[in-house]
Amino acid sequence: MFSFLGTRKMAERKVPFYKEVSGMKIPGAFSEEACLSAINYKPKPNDLFIVTYPKCGTTWMQHIVMLILRKGKPFENALDFFINTPFLERSGADVVDLMTSKGALKLHLPFHLTPFYPHAKYIYVARNPKDCCVSFYNHTKEFAFYFYKDATFDDFFEIFVRGEVEFGDYFDHLIPWYEHRNDENVYFTTYEKVKRNTKEEVLNIVKFLGEEYERDLKENPKILDDVLHYSSFEYMKKHVNEYYATMSGYIRENPDKVSSGWKHIAEFSKSVLNMPASKAGNDKFVRKGIIGDWRNYFSKEQEERLEERIKEKTKGSDVMKLWD
C-alpha cells in the first residue's frame, strides 16, 4: 500500500516528508483522497468550522467551542475528540457521518480551497508568525511521520520563511481570511487575544454561536467555569497528548468507528514506521502554549529576514496591527 524510496534514509532530512495535493503540501502520512474530500466537502446550513494555519491555537479553540456546544462537558476519550471535532483534511469527509454529537470541523486549508458557504459559520484563529514558526518546528520535529527528528530550527526556518511548508505560505493563508474578518458568518480572533483574556473571548464566541448558548450560560453560570477549566493549558496538555497516544489502539479495536483518513494513517504507522499501536501516538502535541517563545530560537539575522518577508507579503494590508 505504501511505497517510496529511501524510507530509512528519511530520518535525517532538511525538509519534512510532505506530499502535494491541489498545489498544496500536506504531511506525507496523510491520505490524498481524504484531503481532496475535505476540499470538495459541501457545507450544510449550520455547519461550524474552526480554521487556522497550523500551530495557531487550533486545538485550544476546538476545546473551547466543543465545551460550549456540550454545556461544559469534556471529551470522554480519543474517539470522542477526533470524531466529533475532526480534522477534515486528515480524517476525510466521511468522518462527518460518524459524528455522534453536534461538533466543529477543523480545517487548515487556505481560503481559496476552503468549502466556504454563507450559511455555515467559521471561527478563524491567527497567531504571531514568529511564535507560529517555532511551534510549527517543534510539532514537525516531534511527530515521527515527518522523518524530521534530527532537523534544527535553522533547517525549518528556511522552509517556513519561503512558504514551503504544509498548507502553504503563512501570509497567503492569513491575509485572505483577514479580509473576511467582518463577514457575518466569520469570527476572527488571535491566539494572543484568547490567551490574554480567555473569559472575554469565550463569551464573544458564545455570542457568535447563537442565542441558545448565551441562554445556557445565563441559566447555568457553572458552564462558563467548566469551559475555562477543561480548555486550560494544563488540562489539555495531559489529555490531548493522551488522545494521540491511544488513538491508534482505538482504530484497531474499533475499525467501524473511524474514517478512511484515520485508517490510512494507522496503516502508514504500521507499514512504514513499523510502529505498534501502543507506540504510534507517543508524540507530544501540546507543548508550551506561551507567547514570545520565538525569542529563544530566532537569531538576529532570522528576525530581520522574517521582518523583511512580512513587509513583502503584507504590503497594502494592515494585518500586522493584530500584534501591535
C-alpha positions in Angstrom: 0.0 0.0 0.0 2.8 2.4 0.9 6.0 2.6 -1.2 8.6 5.3 -1.6 12.3 5.2 -2.0 14.7 5.7 0.9 12.3 5.3 3.9 15.2 4.5 6.2 17.3 7.4 4.9 14.5 9.9 5.6 15.3 10.0 9.3 17.7 12.9 8.7 16.1 15.4 6.4 16.3 19.1 5.9 12.8 19.0 4.5 9.9 17.2 6.3 8.2 14.3 4.5 5.4 16.0 2.5 3.2 15.2 -0.5 1.3 17.5 -2.7 -2.5 17.8 -3.2 -4.1 20.6 -5.3 -0.9 22.5 -5.4 -0.5 22.4 -1.6 1.8 20.4 0.6 0.3 18.1 3.2 2.0 15.6 5.6 3.3 12.6 3.7 1.4 10.3 6.0 -2.0 11.8 5.1 -4.3 10.3 2.5 -4.5 12.3 -0.7 -8.1 11.1 -1.1 -9.0 12.3 2.5 -7.6 15.7 1.8 -9.4 16.0 -1.5 -12.7 15.0 0.1 -12.2 17.9 2.6 -11.6 20.4 -0.2 -14.7 19.1 -2.1 -16.9 18.9 1.1 -20.2 20.6 0.6 -21.1 22.5 3.8 -24.6 22.2 5.2 -26.6 25.0 6.8 -25.4 25.5 10.4 -22.1 23.6 9.9 -19.4 25.1 12.1 -15.7 25.3 11.1 -12.6 26.1 13.1 -9.9 27.3 10.6 -6.3 28.1 11.3 -2.9 28.0 9.8 -1.1 25.1 11.6 0.1 25.7 15.2 -2.0 28.8 15.7 -4.3 27.6 18.5 -6.5 25.1 16.7 -6.7 22.5 19.4 -7.4 25.1 22.1 -10.2 26.6 20.0 -11.6 23.1 19.4 -11.8 22.6 23.2 -13.4 26.0 23.8 -16.0 25.6 21.1 -16.9 22.0 21.9 -17.2 22.7 25.6 -19.7 25.5 24.7 -21.6 23.2 22.5 -21.6 20.4 25.1 -22.5 22.7 28.0 -19.2 22.3 29.7 -18.9 18.5 29.4 -15.3 17.4 28.5 -14.3 14.8 25.9 -14.6 11.3 27.2 -11.7 9.8 25.2 -9.7 9.9 22.0 -12.5 8.8 19.7 -14.8 11.4 21.2 -12.3 14.2 20.4 -11.1 13.0 17.0 -14.6 12.0 15.7 -16.7 14.9 17.0 -14.3 17.8 16.2 -12.5 16.1 13.3 -9.5 17.5 11.3 -11.2 17.2 7.9 -8.1 17.0 5.7 -6.7 14.2 7.9 -9.9 12.3 8.6 -11.6 12.6 5.3 -15.1 14.0 4.8 -16.7 10.6 5.6 -15.9 11.3 9.2 -18.9 13.6 9.3 -21.2 10.6 9.0 -19.5 9.1 12.1 -20.0 12.2 14.4 -22.1 11.3 17.4 -22.9 14.8 18.5 -23.0 18.4 17.2 -19.4 19.3 16.6 -17.0 21.6 14.8 -15.0 20.7 11.7 -11.3 21.7 11.9 -9.6 22.9 8.7 -6.1 24.1 7.8 -7.0 24.8 4.2 -6.2 28.2 2.7 -9.2 30.3 1.9 -9.2 29.5 -1.8 -9.6 25.8 -1.1 -11.9 26.1 1.9 -15.5 25.0 1.4 -16.9 28.4 2.2 -20.7 28.7 2.5 -22.7 31.8 3.6 -25.0 29.7 5.9 -22.1 27.9 7.7 -20.1 29.6 10.5 -16.3 29.9 10.6 -14.0 30.7 13.5 -10.6 31.8 12.4 -7.6 32.0 14.8 -4.4 33.8 13.8 -1.1 33.8 15.7 2.1 35.9 15.6 4.1 34.4 12.7 7.3 34.2 14.8 5.7 32.1 17.5 3.8 30.1 14.9 7.2 29.3 13.2 8.7 28.0 16.5 5.6 25.9 17.4 5.4 24.5 13.9 9.1 23.5 14.0 8.6 21.6 17.3 5.5 19.9 16.1 7.2 18.8 12.9 10.3 17.6 14.7 8.2 15.7 17.3 5.9 13.6 15.0 7.7 10.6 13.6 5.9 10.6 10.3 7.7 13.7 9.1 11.1 12.0 9.4 12.5 15.2 10.8 13.6 14.4 14.3 17.3 15.4 13.7 16.5 18.7 11.9 17.5 22.0 13.5 15.4 25.2 13.9 17.6 26.7 11.3 16.6 24.0 8.8 12.9 24.6 9.4 13.2 28.4 9.4 14.5 28.2 5.8 11.4 26.5 4.5 9.0 28.5 6.7 10.3 31.8 5.5 10.0 30.7 1.9 6.4 29.4 2.4 7.4 25.8 1.6 5.7 24.1 4.5 2.5 22.1 4.7 -0.7 24.1 3.9 1.4 26.8 2.2 2.7 30.2 3.0 1.7 31.6 6.3 0.8 35.0 4.9 -1.1 33.6 1.9 -3.3 31.8 4.5 -3.7 34.7 6.9 -4.4 37.7 4.6 -7.4 36.3 2.7 -9.1 35.3 5.9 -8.3 38.7 7.5 -10.1 40.3 4.5 -13.2 38.3 5.5 -12.9 39.2 9.2 -16.1 41.3 9.2 -18.3 38.8 7.4 -21.4 38.0 9.3 -20.6 34.3 9.4 -16.9 34.7 10.4 -15.5 35.2 13.9 -11.9 36.3 13.6 -9.6 36.3 16.6 -5.9 35.7 17.6 -4.2 33.3 19.8 -2.8 36.2 21.8 -6.2 37.7 22.4 -7.6 34.4 23.6 -4.5 33.9 25.8 -4.7 37.3 27.4 -8.4 37.4 28.1 -9.8 33.9 27.8 -13.0 34.6 29.6 -13.9 37.6 27.4 -13.1 35.6 24.2 -15.2 32.7 25.4 -18.2 35.0 25.9 -17.6 36.5 22.4 -17.6 33.1 20.9 -20.7 32.1 22.8 -22.5 35.2 21.3 -21.2 34.3 17.8 -22.6 30.7 18.1 -26.1 31.9 18.9 -28.8 32.7 21.4 -29.2 29.1 22.5 -25.7 29.1 24.0 -26.0 32.6 25.6 -29.2 31.3 27.3 -27.4 28.2 28.6 -24.7 30.3 30.3 -27.3 32.7 31.8 -29.3 29.8 33.2 -26.2 27.9 34.4 -23.1 30.0 35.2 -21.1 26.8 36.0 -20.9 26.1 32.3 -18.5 29.0 31.9 -16.3 27.8 34.7 -16.2 24.3 33.2 -15.4 25.7 29.7 -12.4 27.6 31.2 -11.3 24.7 33.3 -11.5 21.9 30.7 -9.9 24.1 28.0 -7.0 25.2 30.3 -3.5 24.5 29.1 -2.8 22.2 32.0 -5.9 20.1 31.3 -5.2 19.9 27.5 -1.5 19.1 27.9 -2.4 16.0 29.8 -5.5 14.8 27.9 -4.7 15.8 24.3 -1.3 14.1 24.5 -3.2 11.0 25.8 -5.6 11.1 22.9 -2.8 10.9 20.4 -1.1 8.2 22.5 -4.2 6.0 22.4 -5.9 6.7 19.1 -4.0 4.0 17.1 -5.2 1.4 19.6 -8.8 2.7 19.2 -8.5 2.4 15.5 -7.6 -1.3 15.6 -10.2 -2.0 18.3 -13.0 0.0 16.6 -12.4 -0.1 12.8 -16.0 0.6 12.1 -15.9 3.8 14.1 -13.1 5.6 12.3 -12.9 7.3 9.0 -10.9 6.5 5.8 -8.2 9.0 6.6 -7.5 7.7 10.0 -7.3 4.1 8.7 -4.7 5.3 6.2 -2.6 6.9 8.9 -2.8 3.7 11.1 -1.7 1.6 8.1 1.1 4.0 7.4 2.3 3.8 11.0 2.3 0.1 10.9 3.8 -0.4 7.4 6.3 2.5 7.0 7.1 3.5 10.6 7.0 -0.1 11.8 5.3 1.2 14.9 2.9 -1.0 17.0 -0.4 0.6 18.1 1.0 1.3 21.5 3.8 3.5 20.2 2.2 5.1 17.1 0.8 8.1 19.0 3.5 8.8 21.6 4.3 12.2 20.1 3.6 15.3 22.2 1.0 17.6 20.5 0.5 20.2 23.2 3.9 21.7 24.3 4.2 25.1 25.9 1.4 27.3 24.8 3.2 30.6 25.6 3.6 34.0 23.9 7.0 35.2 22.8 8.9 31.8 22.8 10.3 32.8 19.4 12.9 34.9 21.3 14.5 31.7 22.5 15.0 30.4 18.9 15.5 33.3 16.4 18.9 34.7 15.7 19.1 38.4 14.9 19.5 37.6 11.2 16.4 35.4 11.2 14.3 38.0 12.9 15.4 40.6 10.3 14.7 38.1 7.4 11.2 37.4 8.6 10.5 41.1 9.1 11.5 41.6 5.5 9.2 38.8 4.5 6.4 40.3 6.5 6.9 43.7 4.7 6.9 42.0 1.3 3.9 39.8 1.9 1.7 42.3 3.8 2.2 45.3 1.6 -1.1 47.2 1.3 -2.6 45.4 4.3 -2.8 46.4 8.0 -3.0 42.8 9.1 0.2 43.0 11.3 -1.6 45.6 13.5 -3.1 42.5 15.1 0.2 42.2 17.1 1.0 45.9 17.8 
